[in-house]
Amino acid sequence: MNETHSDAFVFFGATGDLAFKKIFPSLQAMAGRGHLNVPVIGIGRSAPDLAAFKDRARESLEKRGGVDPAAFDKLMGSLRYVRGDNSDPPTYAALRKQLNGAQRPAFYLAIPPTMFATVVEQLGKAGCAGPGARVIVEKPFGTDLVSAQKLNAILERVLGDAMAGDATLFAREDYVEEAWRIVDPVLKAGTPVFEYNPKTWGPTEVENVTPAGGWHNPVPNGC
């Protein structure tokens, strides 16, 4: 069993009822005991920004046991926020930025069970769930045997194989370095980026490389 501590705590459903009633009081208690020394990243939708998210945390504590000034200040210093939908890939791109290279994040899914699989798959696609990641799910684990088995298979695939070092889940370092060797000079040279016009296959500048008469597919003789 790996006893290495997580280096970030991420909770989905951060603006929901469970977070309001249980998670914020627990986080303040952990901060007060000196057990919360990592970034705390909330993923939610109703708070428009970090300031509003912190206000919700304060309101939670004022109604659920009281604010401990020292512990609350420590919690606020650790708090981060990503506003987005749990099924939206940009949410996970923003999360990865907030993780800032964390290698052992713990993901707590305080969301409806029907979203567990979606979130875990998106974490994997975005590169947020590496070999050291942990995922904590709220009950129920599926709604029946079939859905529970499906969720378990996804968790095993995204997390289990990554922890076992399945190379197919990761880009080879030499491939990434070679791709960057090619792309980096282009970016540094200030190469213009041409946007696609709506309902076209590409920018108008592509006509400059299109042969006279346009492209055609050769047809073998006798066909």
C-alpha positions, 0 to 999 in steps of 0.5 A, spaced: 500 500 500 502 506 498 503 511 504 505 517 500 501 523 501 497 527 496 500 533 493 493 536 491 486 535 493 480 536 488 473 536 490 468 536 484 461 539 486 464 544 490 458 549 490 453 543 491 450 541 498 454 536 500 460 541 500 456 546 503 454 542 509 460 537 510 466 538 506 468 545 508 467 544 515 472 538 514 477 542 511 477 547 516 478 542 521 484 539 517 487 546 517 486 547 524 490 540 526 495 542 521 493 536 516 492 541 510 498 543 507 496 542 499 492 546 494 485 545 495 481 546 488 474 546 488 470 544 481 463 547 481 458 552 477 454 556 481 460 561 484 462 565 478 469 566 481 474 565 486 472 570 491 465 568 490 467 561 492 471 563 498 464 567 500 460 560 500 466 557 504 465 562 509 457 562 509 458 554 510 462 555 516 458 560 519 452 556 519 456 549 520 460 550 526 463 556 526 469 560 523 476 558 526 480 565 524 487 561 524 484 555 520 480 559 516 485 563 514 490 557 512 484 554 508 483 560 504 490 561 502 490 554 499 483 554 496 483 555 488 477 554 484 475 552 477 468 554 474 466 549 469 461 543 467 463 536 469 462 533 462 466 539 459 473 538 456 475 545 458 474 544 465 479 539 465 484 543 461 483 549 467 484 544 472 490 541 470 493 548 470 491 549 477 494 542 479 501 546 477 504 539 476 502 535 482 503 528 481 499 525 487 492 529 487 486 526 490 480 527 487 473 527 491 467 526 487 461 529 491 457 529 485 451 525 482 453 517 481 451 518 474 457 523 473 462 518 476 464 515 469 464 521 465 469 525 470 474 519 471 474 518 463 475 526 463 481 526 468 484 521 464 484 524 457 486 531 460 492 527 463 490 529 470 490 522 473 497 520 473 500 514 476 500 517 483 492 519 483 487 517 487 479 518 486 474 518 492 467 516 490 461 518 494 456 512 494 452 509 491 457 505 486 453 504 481 445 503 481 446 496 479 451 490 478 452 492 471 453 499 472 457 498 478 462 493 473 462 498 468 464 504 473 469 499 476 472 497 469 473 505 467 476 506 474 481 500 473 483 502 466 484 510 467 487 509 474 489 501 475 493 501 468 496 508 469 499 505 476 501 499 473 505 503 468 501 501 462 505 505 456 499 506 452 496 511 456 502 516 456 506 519 450 513 517 449 518 522 452 522 522 446 516 523 441 514 529 445 521 532 445 521 531 437 515 534 436 517 540 440 523 540 437 519 541 430 514 546 433 518 550 437 522 554 432 515 555 428 512 558 434 518 563 436 518 565 429 512 568 429 508 564 424 501 567 423 495 563 424 490 563 419 483 561 422 478 557 418 472 561 415 465 558 417 463 552 413 470 551 409 475 546 410 480 551 411 483 558 411 483 562 404 490 562 404 490 554 402 488 556 395 496 558 394 498 551 395 492 548 391 494 546 384 491 549 378 484 545 377 484 543 384 486 536 387 483 530 384 483 522 385 487 518 380 483 513 377 487 506 375 487 504 368 481 499 366 477 501 372 
